[in-house]
Amino acid sequence: MQDSTSSHPPRNRPDATTTDGPQKRLSGSAPTSAQLPQLLTQLEMRLHRSLRQYPDFPSPGILFEDILPIFADALLHQSLIQALELRVEKEFGTGSQKPDVVVGLEARGFLFGPSLALRLGAGFVPVRKPGKMPGAVESAAFQKEYGKDFFEIQKDGIKPGQRVLVVDDIIATGGSAAAAGSLVEKLGGQLLGYLFILELNFLKGRDKLDAPVHTLLSGQEEASTKT
């Protein structure tokens, strides 16, 4: 089995970014505007240390970023959802400008998109590969390394004028996210922006996106993982 290069602290050692130790749940009243930046930074540090990297996967020269350890640990999973919620609050506020709908990309956008939508009081709408959803759908193409691929969304998933946030785990080249954004606009939604757990900055994927891009983490200077 291929070894990873994880820097996440051992489970029996307290996480330095928590004040209550690893066994206590994240709880308490909502942070004030003055507390929000510090709390968000603490959460992001905790999440970044949990990532695992796999060299030469799925092919030589690729450094694969594995986010799955976040979901294997209840406190890390909770930290992720809290960090995403705080980032949305920071960028869009808690009033009339927050998202009405969260759109998640197949497949890893499904891991956290519904939970985030629930916390925001928003609906969740999936974007999937062709042939996986019934009823009338809208489709959009995007370019991959070895040719075109397609995304679909149900036509009644977004109502005209609804404010929409597109989420996925990683932004690399940006092609799939751009296709999802185009689907939102085809259905008449107002595309507020994109939110990702991790950005591979050197691939400049945000340059393909025509709405604000927000990320929790950044990493890798010379390797990629996915489109």
Disulfide bonds with the S-S distance in Angstrom:
none
